[in-house]
């Protein structure tokens, strides 16, 4: 049957149909509601009566005219105007008569007639009509319990309850979050005191923590932190909330506190949760077609025939395929063994795309194991030119050799030198790819041990090694090469110490400049981070994250070397030997024949040349000079 | 190629792992043993080829010999003990072998007889990665 309020709001078209159904029998519930309405009505429309009186007449008449009750109620159903003047008395009479149903019916009529007026009485009753009987009973119970009025007071009610419970917080440990579980989301997040935290630690030792509870607490905490001004508890600082969040996240996702602090510096909170969640899940398996032996179309067809479910990787790659599932092991199909494809992460395709090796160039890959990027370079060069694939680890080089042979790469020489020896061993390359050894914080989904075994010293050690390597890489490139002069630096880490800091260091120490990577997607690198300020051209570097791009965390920077001179450690080095005015410099410093070694003496010669006393800042230079790709 | 070799010469001898592609190794008794890494280069020049049915592809890749039941096609006039290149039905080279029976004999022999001795296959890339040179 239609809710009571609806009858009141029926349009003229609907009403004539109504009376045919006759008077409805009210349940005990309906009777209760009617009684309640009377109570409310008594207090409610006291002030509105004069208004109501004025408006009642036309509506009352129309209502009556519309309804035209055919049952024998006409005698007591007086016009609305008269009823309004003595509402209470009539109602009481009616109820005492026992004709409560009629009374409520009458009420409804009045409700209907007063629909144009928005008054508390009308509003509350229509609201009541909407609620299910159960909800109504619950509300009534609550209101009786708390002694509050029932409309729109659910929040207030709970907050009052909270005030009371907060005072008892010290005694209850996990009950705070437990209450949260049972109650509405509107409830405010309660920060446990330090006593509670100690108690939790004790609990932790004796039994494993309840992950569900911790998860709820994390969510509550995050909500508060998002809207701190409004949702905070008085007297508790943001630091305390953050400290709790850090502890909880460390426990829930199994990270070390150090790493989590670092991550909280890099990511804003909602993104941090996405990042942590993404690290729990492995990234999809991707393969790269070996265009030296087959085409992507043919390979896809052959694999589909074997029962592999795959898709092209994306618009940005012409050789990548992502594998959803397969009935045969991907690393053992005859196509794999014949060298038609290589298992490679999607993010590993990016630095080679940024490097853009041309045919007949000389390329150095300083940390090549297991050889995925090297083979991609070779296939882009179509087996022309020469690649020197170097790695400092002999065991991993075996896999490089195997992969290169399998994939049919013929233009590679594999060597086992320490990358830092490089310009001494062999220099004068056209392009260099440096995939530096890093802390691996971008590939946590592949290697969860990184969550706990990295600390400050590890990161700094990696950063130091990377700085040395990048300087060697830069020195191994021949800036005067016609087609090249590029260095690509990439890591599979998201730490600023290993990425932007190293790049900034290189910019300061050598005559290089950052250029666009050619990758149009991905987040830009940071130009400032906490207390450090980096060169503004760092915007051209790219960061990739597991949660935004669904590939391993990665960082890519592309440099162009514009002069072979090695600047001495001076304050205003750099600017005097920029690219355009440096053409005479390079002609002088480099002999016309392709000499491979860049000696320190040449650099000294360079310095003695008259340098214009341009004390322009490097940043200004960069801004003025448009970046040449 | 030669340019590559010249370049490789400048890498210190201890550090050089592989200049170019390895075709095979010389044994102590001065014989030359061809390895599977030479497959890509030799396959286009092969005069005698053997095609293997899809079912026994995997078996060959595991290092087993090819039986008559797995034989798909074989070039005419293959002599006995002739070196052959083994292909899959999709013309993907799988490895090297030696014909155990000449083509004529292959037609007559029973299904479980060996027709090609296995010598080298691409499965070795995965199996013997370390010893692959």
Interface residues (C-beta under 8 A of the other chain):
Chain A: X293 X302 X331 X332 X334 X335 X337 X338 X339 X340 X362 X386 X388 X394 X397 X398 X399 X400 X401 X402 X404 X405 X406 X408 X409 X410 X411 X412 X413 X414 X415 X416 X417 X425 X426 X596
Chain B: X1 X3 X4 X7 X8 X10 X11 X12 X14 X15 X16 X17 X18 X19 X20 X21 X22 X37 X40 X57 X58 X61 X88 X90 X92 X93 X94 X121 X122 X123 X125 X126 X129 X130 X132 X133
